[in-house]
Amino acid sequence: MTPPVRPLPDALHADLAALVGRRRQLVDMLTAERNRLQQARAAVQANVLCLSLAEFWPWAGTRSGELGITGLFIGMLAAINIRSVRSGARTSNALAVVKLVPLLGFAVLGLIWIAAGRTGVAPVATDSSASGWLHVLLLLMFAYGGFESALLPMAEARNPRRDAPFALLLGLGLATVVYLAAQLT
């Protein structure tokens, strides 16, 4: 028995095939962009570290200093994660505490300042150059990024369906409270 002869696809089928192909392209592009942004987060953190160290140690602001510090920073994090997932998780928790403690300290000091009746804020010098704006944007990316990382280890959670929404909402809620407290003070 021979199979029946099928007609060539009509215009509707050709359009559908083109749409499916385009969708596949878009999904590949989105995946590549997500991977690029994930890599950019480590680079932003390394840049912030170099900029901060350059305020106290001028060598850190040179090109060789940036390369050395960035290599050391990313190399240490890679070595910690290669050692074990547990040591990577502990390091991540410790770095989160190091990031939050100064913010909470400033919030408490600000509340004490307001409670003492000193609501006037001293004028701050501004830098409206492109370099100043980029420096501020880099600091904002560092400050507001990362709370969504609570979802990354969900593959290893006992009950990710229950824990993922809780982790995401808790992370968003804590980030909101901390940064609102920083802005109010």
QUIFEN-V961830 format. One record per pair of residues at least 4 apart in sequence whose C-alpha atoms are under 6 Angstrom apart, sorted by sequence separation. I is the first residue (numbers start at 1). J is the second residue. If there is no record, write none. Layout:
i=I j=J
i=I j=J
//
This chain:
i=9 j=13
i=50 j=54
i=53 j=57
i=54 j=58
i=65 j=69
i=66 j=70
i=67 j=71
i=69 j=73
i=71 j=75
i=72 j=76
i=81 j=85
i=97 j=101
i=106 j=110
i=114 j=118
i=128 j=132
i=140 j=144
i=141 j=145
i=160 j=164
i=163 j=167
i=166 j=170
i=167 j=171
i=169 j=173
i=170 j=174
i=176 j=180
i=60 j=65
i=113 j=118
i=114 j=119
i=127 j=132
i=54 j=60
i=59 j=65
i=60 j=66
i=154 j=160
i=53 j=60
i=54 j=61
i=81 j=88
i=80 j=88
i=50 j=60
i=50 j=66
i=150 j=167
i=46 j=70
i=147 j=171
i=107 j=181
i=111 j=185
i=107 j=182
i=110 j=185
i=107 j=185
//
